[in-house]
């Protein structure tokens, strides 16, 4: 028997963490945080002494943001790709700068986490006393992985965040996966299918050309890891020849990805695209860029701080400019507020945004149809646990698909414990 306890990320997006144990061995799958404008939120605590190892599916803070807390003492071994650890270290150190007073760990604990990391490769199987782990490409961001876990006679497949459609940045997830007793999978877009990527790419480039050729500035707030770089590749490879500026932590992430080309779909194309844009290093360049007909790609993807917050103030109040939203916007974020109300908070006051706002669904998550196909294709008769989705959406999906597919699909709650 294996027990699963959902510590965070169940019926919500953020702070993902699941604890597996069979009475002898305990494993932790991710240990993330919800990065809020006020106080970050963390999963239910689990003592490091109970954990034989941690699987880190990928670098994003909603999967890694609480992990250094386990290393205020010795801490368990971490299993992740080298790209994931490098990117997580970048994000965690920035998290400390922004929210340090609210975090239960320090920079030294991030370093301890790195020192306890074992780098794994796609296709590798790793054995430890009491368990065995196998890894495959998840297709979400560079370095992301799907993990198959064997605990004695039981096995669990953990997708983390994944994507079954290739992007210009990374190849799609591997779906020739082994049979398992349980699957823990994301359901971010359980009620929505994505637009065809080719259509979005064409529309993005056409819109960027229209704005900049009319003398306007385009701000594209995008995630530091993955989305910023994918958007630049789309613009360049689809024929946008104007000026592009890359700012914020996306620059550091780009350096890391250049050092890990094997986790990219095409390292040479990535290098060419990123080499064709101006990397913003100084404030004078930042201030000049907002006065030019150009495209600015900058974190934070949900407009919670970062250089994008500066650019937003400069771009938002002119009708000749545009803001292209290309990333998921969680509830209670400035990005969601911008979409829902066409306003932003400026100097404590809600102000109407005059710039054009366009949404491009460049998701690195599976849409509803891909989630259904994934469940249908799963070998054997596993119980399916859906996490990483908004409560109503993921609960409705689990109930509907259980009836239609004849599968045992469950949307567990945080704190819930189940047996496999």
N, C-alpha and C positions, 0 to 999 in steps of 0.2 A: 504493500500500500504506500502511495505517495500522497502527502498532504500539500495543497496549494493554499497559501494565504495571500490575499490581495492587499498589499500595504498602501498602494496609491495608484492613480491612473485608471481606476475602475469607475465607469460612468462619468468620466471627466477627461479632459485633455491636459496632461501635465503630471508631474511627480510620479511617473510610472515606476512601479516596483512590485515584484512578486517573489515570495519566499517559498521554496520547495524543500521538503524534508521527508525522510522516511524512517525517522526514529534513530537513525545512526548518522546520517549526513544531511547538512543543510546547505542549500545553494541560493544565492540571491540573483535575480534577474533584473538588472538595471536598478538605479537608486536616484531618481530625478527630483526636480524641484519645479514649482510653479513660480515663475519670475513675475511678480506683480509690481505695481507702482508703489505699493506700500511695503508690507512685510512678506518676504518669500514664504511659500508653504512647502512642507516636506512630507514624505511618506511616514507611515507608522514606523517607530524605531524598532530595530532588531539588534541584539547585542552582537558585536563582532565575534565573540567567542562561540556563537552558534553557527557561524558561517564558514564553510570549508572553502568556498570560492565565490567570486562574483563574475557573472557574464555581463559585459557592457556591450549592448547591441550597436550603439553608435554614439557620436559625440554630443549631440544636442542636449542643452541643459535640462530639458524635461525628462531626460533619461540619465543624465550624469550629475546634475546639480547638487545632489546631497551626498554623493559618493565619498568625498574627502572626509566627511564626518566619521567614517569608519576607521580613519587612520590617525585620529588623535591619540590612539594607542597603537598597537602593532598592526592590526588589520589583516584581512585575508588576501589571498592571491586574486588578481584580476585577469580575466581572459578577454582580449580584444585585439583588433588589428593595430599595427603600429600607427597607421593614419588616424585611427579613432583616438588613441591616447594622445597623440600630438595635438589634434584639434580640440579634444576635451580640455587639455591643459591650457590652451589659449583661451577658451571660453570661460573656464573656471577662474582664471586669474582676472579676467575682465569682470566677472560676476563679483569677485571680492572687492574690486575697485568701486563698483556701483552700490553693492549691498553689504559690504563688509561688516557693518555694525549689527546686521541681522542674521549673519551666518554663524553656525556653530563650529567653524573651522577656520584655519589660517592658511597662508601660502605654503608654509612648511608641510602641512597635511596633504596639499596637492602634490608636492614633491614626493612624499612618502607613498602616495597612491601610485605614482609613476614607477617608483622603485619596486613596488610589489606587482607590477604588471608583467604578464607573459604574453608576448606578441604571437598571434596565431594567423594562419593563412586560410584562404578559401580552399576547401577540399581536404583540409587537415582533420585528423581525429586525434584527440588528446585524452590520455587516461590518467586518472588520479585515484587514490584509494577510495572506493565506494561509488565512483561515478565516471562516466565517459562523455566527452563532448565532441560533436562534429560541427563544422562551420561551412556556410555557403553564402554567396553574395546575396544581399537583400535588395540591392538596386535603389536604395533610398538616397543616400549621399555617399561620397567616397569613403570606403572603409566600413560601411554598415554591413551587418551580418545577420543571417538566420541561424539559429543554433538548435541542434538536436541533442537532447540530454537523456542519457540512460542512467537510471538509478536502480541498480539491481535488475529485476525483471520488468520494470516499468520504464516507459519513455515518454518524453514531453517535447513537443516542437514549439519553440519560441520565435516568433517572426520579428519582434521589435517593430520598428516602422519599416515598411517594404514597398516596393513598386514593381509591377509586372510589365511596365512599358518602358522601353529604353529612352533615355534622354540624350542630348548632345554631350552631357557630362559623364554619365555612367551607363553601364549595361543594365539590362533588366535583371530582376531576381531569378535565381535558379529555382525551378519548380519541380524538378525530378527528385522530390524529397522522400525520405524513408517513412515507413508506417510508424504510427505513434499511438499511444493510448489517449493522449490529450494534446490539443493545440491551443496555445495562447497567442492570439493574433489581434492586430489593431483593427479598428473600425471607424477611423476618423471621418470618412465620407460614406457612411453606411446608407445615406438617403440621397446621394447625389452621384451622377456620372460626370466625368470631365469632358470638356470639348476636345475634339481631335487636336493633337499637338501641332500638326502642320498648319491648321487654320489659325491657331493662336499665334504661332510664330510669324506668319505672314501679316496678321492684323497688327501685331506689336510693332513690326518694322515700318509698316505703312503709316501708322499713327505717329511714331517717332519722327519720321521724315516730314509729315504734315506740320507738326508743331514746330520743329526746329527750322524748317525752311520758311516759316512765317515769322521767325525771329524769337520764338519762345524757348523756354528751358523745360526739359522733362526731368522730373525727379522719380526715380524708381527705388523706393525703400525695399530692400531685399535682405534675406537672411545672410549672415556672414559666411556660413559654411554651405556651399553648394549653389543656392539660388542666385546669388550675386554673379557667380562665375558662369552659370548656365545662361543667364540673360545676356551677358557680354558675348558669349559664343553665338547665341541666336542672332543678335544684332549684326555682328560682323559676318557671319556665314550666310545670312540672308540679305546682305547687300547694303547695310547701313554704313555709310562712309564718313559721316560727320564726327565731330569730337565726342569722345566718351571719357568721363572721369570716374575713377574707382576710389572710394574713400572708406574710412573706418576700418573696423577689424577684418573686413573682407580682404584687405591687403595682406595681413598676416596669415590668414587662411590660404590665400593664393600661394604664398611662399611655401607653406607646408605641402600643398597639393603638388606643386612643382617638384618637390622632393619625393613624392610618392606616385609617380606616373602609372604604376601598375594597377592602381585603384581607379584609374580614369578610363573612359571608353577609348580615348585617343589622346595620349600625352602630347604629341606634337601639335595637334590642332588646338589643344588647350593653351599651350605655350605661345603659339602664334596669336591667338585672340587676346590673351592677357598682355602680350607685348605690344599690342597696337593701341592701347589706351593709356591715358595719363593717370598715374597713381598719385593721389593728393597727399603730400607730405607736410605742407605749410598752410597757415591760415590765409595768407595773401592769395594763394591759388584757390582756396575754398571760396573766399569772398569774390574773386573775379569770376569763378565758374557760374555763379547764379545770375550773372549779368550777360551771359553769352548764350547764343543758340546752341545748345548741346544737350547731351544726356548725362545725368549724374546717377550712378548706381552706388547706393550706400546703405549699410545697416543703420538703425535696427529695422528689421523687416516688419515689425508691428508698430514702429514709430515710438517705442519706449526708449527714448534717449538715443545715444549714438550721434554720429554726424548727421544722420537723416533728420533729426529733430531741428538742427540748425537750418538745414536746407529747406525744410517744410515752411518755416517762418518766412523765408525769403521768397519762396516760389508761390505760396498758397493764395496770395491776394491780388494776383494779376490774371486776367482772362486769357492772356496769350500763352500762359504756361500750362503745364499738365502734370498730374501725379498718376503714375501707373502702379496699381496695386497688383503684385505678382506673387504674394505669399499669403498663407493662411492667417486670418485675423481672429485671434481668440477673443472671447467675451471680456469686457471691461479693459480693453486696450485702446490706446489712441487711434490705432488703425481701424478697429471695429467702429469706434465713434465716428471717424471720418466717413466710413462707408454708410453708416446708418443715418447720420444727421447732416452730413456735408459741412461739419464744423470742426474747429480745433480749439483747444484751450491755449490762449496766448496771454501771458502776464495775468493769469487768474481769471480771464474773461473768455466766454465762449464767443468765437468769431466765425462768421460765415466764410467758407472757402470759395473764392471766385475761380480758381484754376479748374480746368477740366479734370475730371476724375474718371479713369478707365480701369476696369478690372480684367485681368488676364489670369486664367485658371491654370497656372504652371505648377501643378501639384506634383510632389514626389511621393504621394500616397496612392494606393489603389482606389478607384471609384467603386460605386455600388456593384456594377457588373463584374469587375475584376475580383471583388471580395467573394461574390457568389461562385464564380468560376474556380477560385482557389479552394473554397470549401468543397465543391463538387469533386474536384480532382484529388482531394486528400485520400490516400490509400487507407484501407481498413475502415474501422468504425470509431474514430476518435470522438471524444467529447470536445466541443469547441467552446473556448472561453473568449469572449470579445471584450477588449479593453481599449483605452485610448480613443474615446469618442464621447460626445455630449450625451447626457443621460437619456433623454427622450429618444434621440436618433438611434442609439445603439441598442436600447431596450426593445424598441419597435422592430428593428432589424432581426434581432435574435428570436423574438417571438414569431415573426412572419416566416423566417427561413426555416425554423424548426418544423413548422407545419408543412411548408411547401417541399422541402428537401428530405423530410423524414430523418433529420439529423438532430443530435442533442446539442443545441446551441444555447449558450447561457451568457447573459450580461451580468457578471457578479458585481457586488457592491464593495466599496472599500471596507476592509476589516473582515470580510467574509472568508471562511475557510471551507474548502471542499476536499473530498478524498477521491483519488483516482485508483 
